Amino acid sequence: MKNVVDPFTVEVIRHALTAAAEEMSFVVMRSARSPLLREAGDLSSALTDHKGDLIAQGRDIPIHLGVLSFTVKKFLEHVPPERLRPGDVWFLNLPEVGGNHLPDVKAIRPIFLEERLFAFAVSLAHWGDIGGAWAGSYFAAATECWQEGVRIPPLRLFTAQGPDREKLDFLLANLRGPAEREGDILAQMAATRTAEARLHRLGQEHGAATIRAALDRLDDLSEAQMREAIADLPDGTYYGEDFLDDDGPDGQPVGIRVRIDIAGDRARFDFSSTDDAVAGPLNTTPFVAIAAVYYAIKAVAGPDIQPNGGCYRPLEIVTRPGSILEPGFDKPVVGGNHETSQRAVDAIMKALEPAVPERLTAGGSTTAGLLIFGGRRRDGTMGTFYETHGGGEGARIDRDGVPVVRVHLTSTMNTPAEIVEAEYMIGVEEQRLRRGSGGIGRHRGGDGMIRTYHVLADGMTLTTMFERRVVPPYGLQGGAAGAPFRVTLHRGDTRRELRGKENLPLRLGDRVVMETSGGGGYGRP
């Protein structure tokens, strides 16, 4: 007989699980060693059931959270449940094992209740370096995955007896900034241990059977809510496309195309017409494409629906083998994680414009706007400064766009100038709004920003990885596009505009000026 749980207990358990996932993220930010985690918050946390289905997540980064819906399922294909023990913490980053790109490393802890495997705690953290051909592990000229860093299959780094120093030392020996990486690894481990403690307490209060029944109920509720939300969209077939700047053959744009079929309470997203895989690092995985769909449909149709395994049952997502969204395991993917994924979201938003324009924003700064500085830190150790840059939000039917925010799939924070200058051989000379960069319309797009970095030491390097330099953020319903991204290197009396994907050495006295894109306007002026 199926265990029936009263709705009050279901809500208590739901909030307890969500709180546990959010606490995991707080633990990483408060104990990690790298500024990328403790200041910018480039991390996410989730809980799954024993099969790997999502049961709770933190208020973190959408592209991470969508991928974490698959990580444990793929992990269990490589590590069967009978190999798992209390106290284990496994690490992995393989894109093909429910992943995205190599720097996003997942820590997975099995959680046992009443001596049976019940759940998994998953902590995802972006490591500032994962090895590879260039400091920061973003190699613009990469043509294969092995140039991007160390590939970690499921690897048990901790047991109930503590860290496995042999494996840990082997891994750290292949990374830049090993002390910083070890601190981040320990922070991820601690986060999963916190979630385990919270679930043990929840199990003592309610019992495993009651929690399991509550999870089944929550899955069914979320499925019903998502079906109702989809049914509220007009039935029909919709087409949308968006473009990567210049990553195709001979520097041509690369098209991300989607066909959306909405019929009753189900929706199908077919990316089969998307362009082929590219030679460089803008490819991505089917899991990232699915994460883009999950984000877009929740944002447009059901933002308040509890995210879990049931929420996504009414959705079907199709990608084509050989395309940039399903390129094969050997292709480089580091930039596709946050650039190509955003093009998929924008293609979906454009497709839905004829159906629900009143629910959409115009195109925004949908790129990481990434700069990575490598070299000696203030304390003499080697390190990397990884910084994403927000730009203008697109306008909506009822308001202007917000200036200088992260749009859609990214929600990291900026690293304060004081932290940058205290830890790296870099000065932040200015940070201000890029006035007038938002596109005009009945409502205007939000402005981007300008941030200038002054290089204070020889021997440093720079990596750029950003989009919206050639194809600017689009307007909706007759609004104008926003100003495109621009990064300029000032060296003495010379200036050079940098490409969107580039690795280059820097010199003492160089200045790097980042000008982020404005959002698109909404409606005719």
N, C-alpha and C positions, 0 to 999 in steps of 0.2 A: 504494500500500500504506500502511495506517495505521501511523503511528509509535507503537511500543510503548515505554513508559518504565517502568523498574523502580520498585517501590513506594518504595524509599528516596529516589530522586530526586524522586518526586512529593511526598513529605513535606518534603524540603528546600525545594522550590519553594513549597509551601503556606505554610510558616512564614516564608519570606523575603517573600512578598507580604503576609501579615498584619502582619509587622514593619514593612514600608514604610508600610502604612496607619496603624498606630499611631504611627509616627514623625511622620507628617503632623500628627496632633493635638497631639503634643508641641511641634512647631515653632510652631503657632498660639498655644498657651498661653504659650510662652516669648517670643514676639515681638509679640503683639498689644498694642494700646494701651488698649483698653477693659477695665475690671475684669470685665465680663460674660464676656469670653473668657478672660482670663489668670487670673482667680480662680474664677469659677463654671463655666467650661468648657462654655458653651452652644454647642457645635460638634460636628461629626462629619466623618469622613474615609472615603473608599472608593476602590477601584480597580475599573474595569470593563474588559472586553475591547473590541475595536474596534467591536463591534456595540452596546455599552452594557449587556451582561449583567454582573451583579455577579461579581467574582472574589475580592475581599477587602474587609474593613472593619475599622475600629478598634473598640476597646471603648468605644463612645460612646453616643449617645442613640437608643433604638430607633425613635422616630417619625421621626427624620432618616434613619436607615439604611434603613428600609423604603421611604421616598420616593426615596432615591438609587438604588434598583433600577430606576427609570424615567427619571431626569433625563436621562441621556446619550441614551437612546433617543429621547426627545422632542426633545432638542437637535439630534440628527442629522436630524430631519425639517425643521428650519429652516436648519441649516448643513450642507450635504452634505460628505462627507469630502474631496472635491477642493479645498475652500476652506481646509483646515487645513494649517498649516505648523509645523515645529519651533519652539518658543519662544512659540507663541500661548498666551494665557490668556484665556478668555472668561468673562464674568460674566452671570448671569441670576437673576431671582427670580419670573418669571411663574408663578402657581399652575397654569395650564393647561399649562405646559411641564414636566411631571414634577415639580411643586412642591407646596408646602404653603401658607405665607403669605409676604407680602412681606418681612418682616424677615429671613427665612432666605435668605441670598444664597449662591449656589453659584458657585465658581470651578472652571472645567473646563480642564484642560491635555491636549491630545493628546500621546501618547508614541509615538515612532517607533523601531522596531528594524529593523536591516538595511534602512533607507531605506523602510520600509513602515509605515503606521499599525498599531499593535499594541494599544494600550490607552489608557485615559483615567485621569487622577488627578482626583478631585473633592473639593474642600474646601468644606464648608458651615459658615457662621458666622452667628450671629444678630447683626445690627447693632443697636446700641442705639437708632438712629433711622433711619428710611427715608423721612422727610418726612411729608406728610399733615397732617391738620387739628389734631393734638394732639401735644405733646411725647412722644416714645417710640413714636409711630405706632400706638397702640391707642386708637381713637376709639369710645367706647361707643355713640354715637348714629349711627354710620355706617350708611348704607343702600345704598352702592355702593362698588365696589372702589377707585375713584379718590380717595376720601376717606382711604384707608389709607396712601397713600404713593406713591413713585415706582415705576412699573412698568418693569422692566428686561428687555427682550427680549434674546436672545443678543447680547452686545456685547463685541467684542474690545478689552480695555483694555491688553494687553501683547503685544508681538511680540518676536522675537529681538533687535531693536534697543532694546528698553526700553519704558517706559510711553507710551501715547498720551495726552499731556497734554491735548489738546483735548477728548477724550471724558471723561477723568477729571475735569477741571475743571468741565465741564458737569454731571456727576453730583454732584460734591461741593457745587456751588453750590445744590443743591436739598435738602440734608440738614442737619439740626442737628448741631453738633459736627463740622465737616468735618475738622479735624486728627485727631481720634480715628478717624473713619471711614477716612481715608487710611491711618493706621497699621494698621488691621485688614485693609484691602485688601492692603497689602504683605505682611502675615503670611500671608494665604491664598495669595498668589502664591508666597511662599517655600516653603510647605508642598507645593504641587504640584511645585515644582522639585526638592525633596528626593526625592519619589517617583520623578520622572523619573530622577534619578541612580541610585537603587537598582535600577530596572528595567534601566537600561543596563548596570549591573554584572552583574545576573543574566543578561542576554542574552549578555554576553561569556563568562560561565562555562558556560552551557548551550546557547545558541543559541535563536533564536526558535521553531524547529520543535519542539524538545524542550519548551519552556515551554508552547506551544500544546497539545501532546499531553497534558501533565500537567494542564492546565486542563480538557480534555475528560474526563479520567479523574476528576478531582475532582468535576465536575458529575454524572457518572454515579454516583459513590459517594454523594454527598449525596442524590440522588434516591432511590437504593435505601434509604438510611437513613430518609428521610422516609416513604417508602411503608411500611416496616416499622413505624415509629412510629405511623402512622395506623391500620394494620391491628391494632395492639394496643389501639385504642379500640373499645368496643362499637359494632357497626353499629346504625344507627337514625336517627331524625329528632328533633332537639332544638330547642327554642325558648327564646329569652331576650330580655329587654328591660331597658333602663335609661333614665334620664330626665335631661335638662338641667333645671336648677332652674326658671327662670321666663322663658324666652326666646321662648315662643310668643305667639300673639295674646292680648291682654289679660293678659299675664303668666302664661300657663299653661305647665306643663312640656311639654317636647318629647321624644317617644319615639324611641329608637334601638332597632330591632328586628332580630333575626337569626334565620334558620332555618338550621340546620346539618344537612346530610345526610352521614352517614358510611357508605360502602359499600366494604368491602374495604380497599384501599390508597389510596382517594381520598376527598377531603372537599370539600364544596361549601358556601359561606357566602353566603346570599342576604339582602341588606338591603332588599329591595324594599318591605317594609311600614313602613319608617322614615318618620317624619313629613316633611312638605314643608319646603322651605327657609324660613328665617325672615328677617325684615327686617333684623336686626342682624348683628353680626360673629361669630356662632357657627356659620356654615356652614363646610364644609370641602370638600376635593377627593376624588375617588375614590382617588387615590394614597394619601391619608392613611387611608382606610378599609382599603385593601389592606395598608398597613403595620401597622395594628392586628391584622389577621388573621395576618400573618406572625409578629408578636411572640407573639400568644396561642397559636398552634399550636406554635411552638417551645418556649415556656415550659411548656406542658402535656404535649406529646408527645415533643419531641426537643431538649432544651436544649443538648446537646453536638454537634449536627449542624453541620458547617461551613456557614456561610451563603454561598450562591452561587446562580447562576442555576438550577442543577439542583435545589436544595433545594425550590424552590417549584413545580415542574412538576406535582405531584399535587394542587394546590389550584386551585379555581375560586372566584372572588369576583364577586358581582353587586351592583351598586348601581342605583338607579332615577333616571333624569334628572328633575330638578325637586325631588328630595328634598334634605334638609339635607346629605347625603353626596355629592350631584352637582348643585349648585345652578345651574350656568351661570357663565361667566367674570366676569360683571359684579357678582356678589354679594360683599359683604364677608366675609372669612374669617379675620381675624387671630386671633380667640380660638378658633375651631374647631380650629386646629392642635393645641393641647394640652388642650382641654376636651372637644370632641365626639369626638375620637379616643379619649379615655379612656372615654367612655360606650360606644363600640363594643367596647372590650376587656371592660368589665364586663358588657355584654350577652352576649358570648361565654362568659365565665366562668359567668354564671348559667345559660346554656343547658346547659353541660356538667356542672352539679351532679348531675343524676340519673345521669350516666354514670361520672364519676370524681371524686367529692367528695374522696377522699383525696389528690388531686393539687393541690387548689385552696386558695387563701387566701380568707378573707372579704374583704369590701369594704375598701379602704384609702383613703388620702387621694389619690385619683386626680384631682388637679387641680394646675395649676401654682401655685395660691395666689399669684397675681402682684400685686405692687405696683410701680408705676413713679413715681418722683419726678422732676420736671423743674424746671430753674431754673439759677441760677448755681452753678458749682463753686467750690471754695476758691481756685482760681487766677484767678477772674473770668470764665472762658469759660463758654459755655452747654453744658449736658450733661444726661444722663438717668441715673438710677440705677434699673436694672431688676433686681428681686430676686424669685425664686421661693421658696416656703416649703414645706418638707416637713411631713408630718403622720404619723399613726400607720399602720403596716402592719396589715392584717387578720390575725387569728389563723389557725392551721392545725390540722390534726387532731392534731398531736403537740407543739405549742408555742404560747406567747403570741406576739402580733405585736410587731415591733420598734418602739420609739418614734422619731419624728422622722426619717423617711427619705423619699426619693422613691420612689413606687410605680409599677410597670409602665413606661409609655412614657417617663418623664422620669428622667434620672439626673444632673442638674446638681448642683453643690455650692453651698453658701451663700457669700456674700461676707463675709469676717471683719469684725467690728465695727470693728477698727482701720483697715481699708481704707476702709470707709464714712465714718468720721469724718475721715480724712485727706484725702479727695478731695471730699466733698460737704458742703453746709451742713445736715448731719443728725447728730444724736446717737443712739446706740443705748443706751437707758436700762436695758433688761433683756432677757434671753433665758433662758427657763427652761421646764421641762416643764409641760404643762397636765395636772396630775395628775387622774386619774379620767376622762379624756375617751375612753379606749378602751371599747368595748362589752363587757359581761359575757358569759360563756359558760363551757363546760368549760375552754376556753382563752380568755384575754382579749385584746382588741385592743390594739395599741400606742397610747401616748399621743401627742397632738400637742404643740405648743409655743406659748409666748407670747413675742412680740418687740415691744417698744415703741420707736417712732421719735419723736424730738423735733425739730421743725422750727426751725432756727436762723436763718432769713432770711425776709423778706417776698418775695412774687412767685413762690413755688414752686407747683407743681401736683402733683396726685396722680391716678393712674389705678388702678382696681381691675379685675381680670379673673380671677375664680375661680368655681368651682362647689362643690358639697357644702355650700352654705349652707342650702338648703331641703330637698333630698333627701340625707340623711346616708349615710355609708358603711354598707353593708348587712352583716348577719350571715349566717352559713351554718350549716345543719344545726341551727337553733334558737337560734343565738347572737344577741345583741342588737346593734343598730346602734351605731356610734360617735357621739360628739358632733359636731354640724355645725361648719363654718367660721364665724368671726365676725370682722369688722373694725369697729372703733369709732373715731370721731373725737372727741377730747376737746379742746374749745375753751373756755377759761375754766372756768366752772361748768357748762357744758352738755356733753351727750354725744349722739352720733347714730350709730346703727348704719348702716354704709354698704352699699349694694347690691353685688351681685357684679360688676356692670359699670357703672362710673361714672367720670366725669371731673369734677374739682372743683379750685378754687383753694385754696391753703393760706395761712395767716398765720403770722407769727413767734410762736412759743410753742405752736403746735398740737402735739398728741400723737396719733399713729396707733398703735393697738394691734391687732396681728394675733394671733388665736387660731386655730390650725390644727386641723383635725378629727382625731378619734381613729379608729382602725381598728375594724372590726366584730369581734364575738366569734364563736367557732366551737364549736358543740355547745351543748346545753342546760346551764345552770349546774348 
